[in-house]
Amino acid sequence: MKILVLNGSPKRDRSDTMHITGAFLEGMRDAAPQEIKTIHVIDSRIEYCAGCFACKRNGGVCIYDDDMKGIIGDILASDLVIFNFPLYCYGMPAPLKALVDRLMPLSTMEMRRVNDRYEHVGQMDFSHLRFMMICGCGYPNSKHNFEPEVGAFRLKFGRDSTVITVPESPMFGEAEAEAVTKPRLALVRQAGRQYAETGAIDEPMMAQITSPMIPEETYAAIVNQRG
């Protein structure tokens, strides 16, 4: 399988969330060989979308000559695209959001009704693609934190896209927290293998992955103590 990781963290490989994605990819490799490419979005030259819709009218050619043309090529050449990012203000970090905004060339101005909403008709074939969101946050639980971005991601990339959200994710970068982070990463690795073999992650495993690693009050107290 050809896998493209779009890392939205400005920390690049030092991203707390990349620990989660790394474990997931290790699990996929346990099941079968994988061809993996990672793009650290902050290192790419991506202009902000001008909203001119030229790309939707001229066959997908953007007015900007930057790195997005190559990134869209990488996306279309992949089987699975993983959006890896920490939660910023209940959404994506700005560099990754700029990339997503520039995916307009994938569709035309024409709209069609799909169930109870309208969608733009595609002008490039991405029907083979699967999409995944792996997101961590610094809060001690998932409630009332991830929902805005999860909803937006599934509207953009399909209701059947896979979403992994992990609270307390700064602990993955702390050596003294390995007693709880190592078991969690081992579980994520199992999930990666399961996804490679079945194309999905079962609900009991997902519930474990997305739960707090230590009691919420304990985590909050540690964070508050450190300032």
C-alpha positions in Angstrom: 0.0 0.0 0.0 1.2 3.5 -0.8 0.7 5.7 2.3 1.2 9.5 2.4 1.5 11.2 5.8 0.8 14.9 5.8 2.3 16.1 9.1 0.7 19.3 10.1 2.9 19.8 13.2 5.5 22.6 13.1 7.6 20.3 15.3 8.1 17.9 12.3 9.4 14.5 13.6 9.4 15.8 17.2 5.6 16.1 17.1 3.9 14.4 20.0 1.2 13.2 17.5 3.9 11.7 15.3 4.6 9.1 18.0 1.0 7.9 17.5 1.2 7.9 13.7 4.6 6.1 13.9 3.2 3.3 16.1 0.2 3.0 13.7 2.5 2.7 10.7 4.6 0.1 12.5 1.5 -2.0 13.0 0.6 -1.7 9.3 4.2 -2.9 8.4 3.7 -5.8 10.8 0.8 -7.0 8.5 2.5 -6.3 5.1 5.2 -4.2 3.4 4.1 -0.5 3.1 5.4 2.3 0.9 5.4 5.4 3.1 6.1 9.0 2.3 6.0 11.8 4.9 5.6 15.5 4.1 6.2 18.0 6.9 3.8 20.6 5.7 5.6 23.5 7.4 8.6 22.9 5.0 6.4 23.2 1.9 5.8 26.5 0.0 2.0 26.7 -0.1 0.3 30.0 -0.9 -3.1 30.8 0.7 -6.1 30.0 -1.6 -7.3 33.1 -3.3 -10.8 31.8 -3.7 -10.8 32.7 -7.4 -12.1 29.2 -8.5 -9.9 29.3 -11.6 -8.8 25.7 -10.8 -12.4 24.5 -10.9 -12.9 26.0 -14.4 -9.7 25.2 -16.2 -9.0 21.6 -15.5 -7.5 21.9 -12.1 -4.6 24.3 -12.8 -4.0 26.7 -9.9 -2.9 30.3 -10.4 0.0 29.7 -8.0 3.1 27.8 -9.0 4.2 26.4 -5.7 4.5 23.0 -4.0 0.8 22.1 -4.1 1.0 20.7 -7.6 3.4 18.1 -6.4 1.5 17.4 -3.2 -1.7 16.8 -5.1 0.2 14.4 -7.3 1.4 12.6 -4.2 -2.1 12.4 -2.8 -3.6 11.0 -6.0 -0.7 8.5 -6.3 -1.4 7.1 -2.8 -3.9 4.6 -1.4 -4.1 6.1 2.1 -3.6 9.7 3.1 -3.0 10.2 6.9 -3.4 13.7 8.2 -1.3 13.9 11.3 -1.6 17.0 13.5 -2.0 18.4 17.0 -5.2 20.1 17.8 -4.8 23.9 17.5 -7.8 26.0 18.6 -10.1 23.0 18.0 -8.9 22.7 14.4 -5.9 22.1 12.2 -2.6 24.0 12.5 -2.5 26.9 9.9 0.0 25.3 7.5 -2.1 22.1 7.1 -5.3 24.1 6.8 -3.7 26.1 4.0 -2.9 22.8 2.2 -6.5 21.5 2.6 -7.9 24.8 1.3 -5.7 24.3 -1.8 -7.3 20.9 -2.6 -10.0 22.8 -4.6 -8.5 21.6 -8.0 -9.9 18.1 -7.2 -13.4 19.3 -8.0 -15.4 21.5 -10.4 -17.9 24.2 -9.8 -20.7 21.8 -10.7 -22.7 20.5 -7.7 -24.8 17.5 -7.1 -27.1 16.4 -4.3 -25.7 13.5 -2.2 -28.3 12.4 0.3 -29.3 15.5 2.3 -26.4 17.8 1.2 -24.7 19.1 -1.9 -21.1 18.3 -3.0 -18.9 19.6 -5.8 -18.4 17.1 -8.6 -14.8 15.8 -8.9 -12.6 16.5 -11.9 -9.8 14.2 -10.8 -10.2 10.5 -9.9 -9.6 10.0 -6.2 -12.2 7.3 -5.7 -9.5 4.8 -4.7 -8.3 7.0 -1.8 -8.8 6.3 1.9 -8.4 9.1 4.4 -7.4 9.1 8.0 -7.0 11.7 10.7 -4.7 11.1 13.6 -4.9 14.0 16.1 -3.6 14.6 19.6 -4.4 17.3 22.1 -3.1 18.6 25.4 -6.3 18.4 27.2 -7.0 15.5 29.6 -10.0 14.1 27.8 -11.7 14.0 24.4 -15.0 15.6 25.3 -15.8 19.0 23.7 -12.4 19.2 22.2 -12.1 17.2 19.0 -15.7 17.3 17.8 -15.4 20.5 15.6 -12.4 19.1 13.6 -13.8 15.6 13.5 -17.0 16.9 12.0 -15.1 19.1 9.5 -12.8 16.3 8.5 -15.6 13.9 7.8 -17.5 16.5 5.7 -14.3 17.0 3.7 -13.1 13.5 3.4 -16.1 11.3 3.8 -18.2 9.9 6.6 -16.3 6.6 6.3 -12.9 8.2 6.9 -11.0 6.8 10.0 -10.4 9.2 12.9 -8.1 8.6 15.8 -8.1 11.2 18.6 -5.8 10.9 21.6 -6.0 13.2 24.6 -3.0 13.9 26.9 -0.7 13.5 23.9 2.2 15.7 25.3 3.0 12.7 27.5 4.3 10.9 24.4 7.3 13.2 24.4 8.1 12.7 28.1 10.5 9.9 29.0 9.1 9.7 32.6 5.6 8.9 31.2 6.7 5.8 29.4 5.0 3.5 31.9 1.6 4.7 30.4 2.6 5.8 26.9 4.4 2.6 25.9 1.2 0.4 26.4 -0.8 3.0 24.6 1.5 3.0 21.6 1.5 -0.8 21.6 -2.3 -0.7 21.4 -2.0 1.8 18.5 0.4 -0.6 16.8 -2.2 -3.3 17.1 -4.7 -1.0 15.6 -2.4 -0.4 12.6 -2.1 -4.0 12.0 -5.8 -4.5 12.2 -6.4 -1.6 9.8 -4.0 -3.1 7.3 -5.7 -6.5 7.5 -9.3 -5.4 7.6 -9.5 -1.7 6.5 -11.0 -0.7 9.8 -10.4 -0.4 13.6 -13.0 -2.1 15.8 -14.9 -0.1 18.4 -13.5 -1.6 21.6 -9.9 -1.0 20.4 -10.7 2.6 19.3 -12.4 3.3 22.7 -9.2 2.2 24.5 -6.9 4.3 22.2 -9.0 7.5 22.5 -9.4 7.3 26.3 -7.2 9.2 28.8 -3.9 7.4 29.8 -4.0 8.6 33.4 -6.9 10.1 35.4 -8.0 13.4 34.1 -7.5 15.2 37.4 -4.0 13.8 37.8 -3.0 14.9 34.3 -4.4 18.4 34.8 -2.7 18.8 38.2 0.7 17.8 36.6 0.2 20.3 33.8 -0.8 23.1 36.2 2.1 22.4 38.5 4.6 22.7 35.6 3.0 25.9 34.4 
